[in-house]
Amino acid sequence: MSTETDPAGGRGGAFRTKTVEQSIRDTEEPEHALKKSLSALDLTVFGVGVIIGTGIFVLTGKVAKETAGPATALAFVAAGIVCALAALCYAEFASTVPVAGSAYTFSYASLGELPAWIIGWDLVLEFALGTAVVAVGWSGYVRSLLDNVDWHLPTALEGPDVAGGTFDLLAFLLILVLTAILVLGMKLSARITAVVVAIKVTVVMIVIIAGLFFIKADNYKPFVPEAQGQTSGSGWDAPLVQLMFGYEPTNFGVMGIFTAASIVFFAFIGFDVVATAAEETKLPQRDMPRGILGSLLICTVLYVAVSLVVTGMQHYSELSVTAPLADAFKAVGHPFYAGVISFGAAVGLTTVCMILLLGQTRVFFAMSRDGLLPRFFSKTHPRFRTPYRPTILLGVVIAVVAGFTSINELAALVNIGTLFAFVVVALGVIILRRTRPDLHRAFRTPWVPFLPIVSIAASVWLMLNLPSETWFRFAVWMLIGCVVYVLYGRKHSRLGNRGQDARY
């Protein structure tokens, strides 16, 4: 690794760092500047909007029935703690470096250009795949609602997941509409999100309050069912921890709670997207920590409450793995509530798609502004001050992917990508505390380096519980990213070419 000093004050070569001061100066260039319009409330709404989605409406029943029983509530607590540890690290960075790009920008300031590129490349995959997965799920809920009124799309337009289907028209159109909304401005996006989140939280509260009247204490027995060995075998579908150390994760039992936590972790994905909007926040030093930690706390409480209610309404062994909340109310003779829940799920997933797409475009924009991707994509719209070029490009690409692709096991890549980002951000907090102790930090992660180290360990443990096949696909994507960096990013880096680029 080269250690020569570069003009920016960081290290040279692929590990040159971009100073915090330079990152902030770049946001002041008129043609590359984003409009500051978001408050702490907007950020919290964004966080709740993207976190509450597929996880709570689908995973609750699947995990309770197959992995943890009523103790699914404890699995949500465990996953929430892992996210909280990471959130404290994100909050320090987002308040210290209020620049678009989230973990990518944080890594550039602490670990160097190549690690920043790798994490940026990782986030592009995470957000793109997450958006497509949720759009396809949204399409399924909408088709179900249309079936209730006896209106059906042509089979060919229902998507590859349906027998005889070819193209998912609803998922395709959803992403195109959300792309247009994001181009028109963040404040409009925030207002639409606020309305949808209100509907979604209301539905969740209906589940909790109405469900309380149908709880039977006997359904909680046993709260932690007896442990059972998994049947994942020893192939690519086995967790990596099993292939490496011979440890076999269990379903149910105490250790089953942690196995479940690695699954329900998907339900928390999204709070890190809040950090990508730091540059568009009016008072990021104060509001970013509030938005990140506030949205995570609200969602954790709701998740635990919903899982306790659902497993109390219906024995865990009888829960549906596709629509557990709606089917639980059908099982107790209240189909009206089931319909309300299906409607809330369909409406709620729109914000998940929009905010994941928002996160991806901001990371892409930040990488482009640094020259690691073509600078063409770093120009903001002259009127709306939004990164319209990457938004349109990525929106169209993801819409096509969602329309033509059936995505199942690839969804695990979203988990591993997010956990990898958590590891990098926690490591960056430790390094930046040592290299730049002089920086003003409006929010300071407590107990450094102990807390970030615990965050890294917890994230790595959940990663090890993911299938080996997921690790292989993730490694291939990272390898492709390294090749792109060597062939393009390294040569066009504004930091590397600072001496030749008078505009920098």
N, C-alpha and C positions, 0 to 999 in steps of 0.2 A: 504494500500500500504506500502510495506516495505521500510524503509529509511536507512537501514544499509549500510555502505560503503563497496564496494567490492574491490578486489585488483587492478582493472583497474581504480579506481578513480571515478567510477560512483555509482549509487544506486544499492542496492542488489535486489534479487528476480526477478520477471518478469519485473520490471521497471529499471533494471540495464542498464546503458548506456555504450557504447563502445567509448572510447575517439577518437578524430580525429587523434591524433598521432598514436594510435594503429591501426586504420583503414588503415592509410597510410603505416605503417610498414608491415602489412599483404600483401600488394601488392608487396613487395620486395622479398618475398619467391620465389626462382627460379621455383619450380614446380607449383606454383599457380599464376605466374606473366603473365600479358598480354602484348603483344608487343605494344609499343607506335609508332604510324605511322600516326596519323591524324592531319591535320592543321585546321585553322579556316575556310578555304574554303571548306574542306571536310565536316566539321560539318554543315556548312550552306547548302551545297548540300544535305546532309542527311536529314536535317530538311525540306527543300523544297520538297525533294523526297517523304517523308512520309506524309506531310500535304496535298499536292495537289493530290487528288485522288477521291474517291467516292463522297466526299462532293461537289466539284465543278462540277463534271460531271453529278450528279444526283439530289442532294438536291436543287440546285438553282431553277429549275422549279417547284418542288413539293411545296416548301415553298412559292414561289411567287404566285402560283395559289391558294393555300389553306389557307395561313396564313398571308402574309404581302404585297402582290402586289409588285409594284415597290420599296416600302420601304424595300424590302429584303436587299438592299445595306446597310441600316442603321442597320439591324439585324446582318449583317456580322461585321459591325463596333462595335456594342455592344458586340458580342461574342469575337471579337478580343481584345477589352479592357480588358475583364475578363481574357483572356489568357495572355495578356501583364502584368497584375498585378501579375499573378502567375509566369510568365517568369522571372520577376525581382527577385523573391524569389529563383527560381531555379538557376539563374545565380550566386547569392551569394553562395549558397551551393556548386554548381558544381566547383566553383573556389577555395573554401575553403577546400572542402573534395573531391579531384579529384580521386574518387574510384568508381568502377563499382557498379551498383545497384540503382542509381538515388534516388527516394524518400525513398526507403528502407534503404539505407545507411545513408541518411540525418536524418531519424527518429531514427535510432540506436544511432546516436551521440547526439541527443537532447531530444527525448521523452522516449527512453528506448527500451528494447528488445521486449516486447509483442506488443507495438504499431508498432515497426519496422516489426515484423512478420506479423501483420495484414495488413500493407500497402504492404508488399512484396507479400502476398497471393492475395491481391487485384490486384496488377499489373500483376501477372501471369494470372489471369482471363482476365483482360483487353486486354493484348497483344495477348493471345491465341485466344480469341473470335474475336478480331479485325482482326487477320491474316486470320482466317477461313472465316469470312464474306467477306473480300476483295478478297480472292482467288476464292470464289464462284462467286462474281461479275465479276472478270476478266474472268472466264470461260464463262460467258454469253456473254461478249463483243467478245471474240474470236470465239465463235460459230456463232455469228452474222456476223462476217467478213467472216468466212468459208462459210456461207450461200450465201454470195454475189458471190462466185466463184463456187456455186453449189456443195459443198463438205460437207458431213454431217457425224457426228459420229453416231454409232448405238444408238438408243433411250435409251437403257439400260445404256449407259455410259455417258449420258448427265446430270445426277444428279437428285436428288429427286424433284427439283423445276420444272422439266419437266414431263408432263403426261407420265407415263410408264417408267420413268427413275428410276434407282436404285443407281448408283454409278457415281460420277462426276470425270471422269478420268482426265480431264484437270486440275482441281483444285488440285487433288492429285499429279500429276506429277510436277506442278509448285512448290509446297512447297518442294518436294524432291530435285529438281534442286537448289532452293535457299538455302536449307540446306547445300548442297555440296559446294556451293560458299562461304558460311559463314565459313565453316570448313577450307577452303583453305586460308583464311586470310582477315583481315579488309581492307588492301590496295586494294586488288582485288575487294572487295565489293564496296569500295569507287569509284574505276574507272568505274565499270559497272553502278553504281548509277549515276555518273556524266554524262555518255552518255545518259542514259534513261531520266534523269531530263532535259537535254538539249532538247530532243525530246518533252517532255511533256510541258515544258515552251513555246517552239515554237508553239505548238498547241494552247495553251491558248492565246498567242499573236496574232495568226491568228484569233481566235474568236473575240478578242478585236478590232484589226485593220480593218479586213474585215467587221465585224459587224457594225462599225461606219457608213458605207455607206448605211446601210439599216434601220437606226433608224428613227422612226416617232414620233414627239413630242406628238401627240395625245395619243400614247400608255402609256405615263406617267401620264395621267389624269384619276382618281385622283392618286397622288403619294402615299398618305396614304389613302386607301379606308376606307369607313365607317365601324365602328366596328360591328362585328357579334358575337353572343354567340356561344360557342362550343357545340357540341352534344355528348360529351364524357360520359355523364350520371354521375352516382354516384358510379359505381362499381369499380372493380380493375383497369379498364382502365382509370379512372379519375386521373388527377394529384394529388399528395399528398397534395399540398397546398389547393386544393378544399375540400378534406376530412377533413383536420385539421382546417381550418379557414373559410370555406364557400366561399372563394374567387374563382370566376370562371374565369379562363383565357379566353381571347377573341381571335378570329381570326380578323385580320385587325385592323384598328384603331391604336392609339399610343401604347396601351398595347399589341396589337398584334405583334408589333415589338419585344418586349421582349419575348413573347411566341415563336416567330420565332427564336430568338437568342438561346433559349434552344435546338432548333432542329438543326440549322446550326452549333452549337458548335461542332458537330461531324466532320465537315469539317476541324476543327483546330487540332483535335487530332493527336498527333505525335511529336510536338515540344519538349515535355517532354522526348521523346525517345532519343533526342540528349544528355541529361544528363547521360544516361546509358553508353555512350562511353567516359566518362571523363578519365577513367584510361588508355585508349588507345590513348589519345591526347598528342602530344609532349609538348605543353605549355598550360596546362589546365587553369591556372590562368588568362591568357590573352585571349585564344581562345574560351573557353566555353561560356562566356557571349556574345561574338561576334556571335558565331554560333547559339545560342538559340534565341537571340533578332533579329539577322539579318534575319533568315529564317522566323520568325513570321511576321516581317514587310513586307517582300517581298510578302508573301502569302496573307496578309490582303489587300494590295494594288491590287493584281491581282483579288482577290475575289470580291471586291467592283466594280472594272472595269467590270468584266464579268457579274455580276448581273445587272448593269446599261445597258450594251449593249443588253443583252438578253431580258430584259423587255422593251427595246426601240424598238427592232426588231419585237416583237410580243406582243400583249396585254396579260397581265398576266393571264387573264381568259382562254386563248387559249393555254397556254404553256403545253408541254408534261411533265408528271411527271416521265417518265422513262429515256428519253434521250433528255432533253430540249435543249442542245446546238446544237446537230446534227439536231434535228427536226425543230429548229428555222430557220436554213439555208435551209432546205427542203421547209419550208413554204414560203420563199422568192425566191424560184426557183433556188437554188444553191446546188444540191445534192453532188457535188464534195467536197465542204467544209465539208458536213456532213460525208462523208467517211473518210476524213482526221481526223476529230474529233474522230470518232469511233476508228480509228487506234491509235491515241494518247492516248485515254483513256485505251485501252487494254495494250499498252506498259507501260504507266505510272503506272498502278496499280501493275505491277511487283515490282517496288521499294517500294511501300507501304507495300506489303507483306514481302519483305526482311527485311526492317528496323523494322517493328513490331516484326518479329521473332528474329532479332538481339537484340532488347530491352528485350524481354522475357528471352532469354538465359543468358544475362548479369545479370539480377535480380536473376535468378535461381542459377547462378554461385556464386554470392556474398552471397546468403543465405547458399549455400553449404559450402563455405569457412569458414563461421562462425559456421558451425556445426548444423545449424537449419534444414538443409536437409542433406542427406548422403554425407559425405566428398568425396566419390567416384567421384562425379560430379564436384569437384573443381580442378581436375588436367587438366593442359593445354597441348595441343599437343606439343611434343618435338621439332617439326620442325616449325609448323605454329604459335605456341604460341596463339592458340585460344581455348576457352572452348568447345572442340569437343564433349565431352560426353553428356552434357546437350543439345547441339545443335542438335545432332543426335536423342536423345530421344524425345525432344519436337517437332522436325521437323516431325518425323514419326507419333507421336500421333496427331498433328494438321492436317497432311495430311489425315489421316484416318477420322478425324472428318469432315474436309471439303468435303471429298469424299462421306460420307454417310449421312450428316446432312443437312436439310433444315433450314436455320437460318433467322428468321424474327424479331419478337419482342425482341429476346435475344440481338439484336444489341444495344438496349438501355442500356444494362449492361455495354457496353464499355463507354458510356457517364458518367454514375454514378460512375464507377470505376475511371475514370480520374479526375472528379471533387472532389472525395473524396481524391485523392492523392494531388490535389491542396491545399485543406484545411489543410492537415497534413504538407505539406512543408511550407506553410505560418506560421502556428503555430510554427513549428520548428525554423524558423528564429527568431521569437520573443524570444523563450526560450533560444536559443544558444547565442543570444546577451547578455542575462542577466547572464547565467551561465559561459560563456567563452568570456568575453569581451577582453581578451588578445590575442585571435586568430588573426593572420594576414589574412585579407580579401582583396584579390586582387580586388574584385568587391563588393561593398556594396549596398544593397537595400536601396533606399532613403526613408526618412520619416517613419522610424520604430519607434513605432509599428503601426502608422496610416495606411500606405499602406498595410501591411499584413492583418490587420483587415478588410479593405475594400475588399481585395482579398477573404478572408474567407466568408464575407457576400455575395459577388457577386456569388461565387461558390455555396454556400448553396441555394441561391435563384433559380439558374438554376436547382439544384438538386430537389428542391421542385416542379418544374414544370414538372418533369418526372412522368410517370404513377406509381400508387401505387404498381402495380404488379411487376414493376422493382425493387422497394424498397424491396419487399418481397423476391424476388429471390436473391438480393444482400445480404440481411440479412442471408439467408440460407447458402450461400457460405461462408460468414464471420464466421458463427457458426461452419461449418465444419473445417475451418482453425484453429479456437481456439482449437477444439478437437485434431487436428493433432499436434499443438504446445504443448499441455499438455502431450500427449502420447509419442511424439518423441523430438520435438525441445527443450523443456526446459531441458530435461535430457541430451541431447547431445551437448548443447551449449558450444562452446569453451570458451566463456567469463565466463559462470557459472562454468566450470570445469578447469579454468586456473591454479589453484593450482595443479591439478592432471595431467595436460598436459604440459610436459616440452618443447614441441615444440612451444607452443604459445608465 
